[in-house]
Amino acid sequence: MTNRIFISSMIIGGLLLTAIYTQAMSEPDLLSDSTDFTAEMALDTGQYGKRQGHRLAMMTTLLDLSADQQQQIAQLFSATGDAHTKAREEMRSTGEALNELKHAQPFDEAAFRNLAKQQADKRIDNMVERSKTRQQVFEILTPEQQEKAEELRGLMGKKGKGKNRKCS
């Protein structure tokens, strides 16, 4: 009985999110209609900027952001974009170095441990920065928008292709 209710609610939630996503995607110039800037102008930092621009457009649609809120969030995303891109490049180069050390003959355990620790520290730093950015975005939102954002976050659940993602 509870499984049926759970499955039904998941299907309805999925359909609702699909409809909202389709609506948001059908309006690519969503930001330019309500403000004098676009996400591309505010977030001109490559792939990261495109992702953040899309995130801002979705937030605008789903949370009914004001023009001032859109601008503040765009500025926040833009400010964190360069640091994020630099951190990704550092992670990539450290990962490549780890891979080389892993296959080196003879195996240098001390060097491998050192690089692995650096990689772990960078991941922790990235987690902290993402959490700080999320908190700063929440400070821009009204209490009603914060509540709606948490509700939507719960509906969407964890998504992604990472090894550590759990299906629950």
Protein Blocks (a to p, Z undefined) as FASTA:
>chain_A
ZZmmmmmmmmmmmmmmmmmmmmmmmmmmlmmmmmcbdfklmmcghjmlmmmmmmmmmmmm
mnopafklmmmmmmmmmmmmmmmmmmmmmmmmmmmmmmmmmmpccddfklmmmmmmmmmm
mmmmmmmmmmmmmmmmmmmpcfklmmmmmmmmmmnopadjbfklccZZ
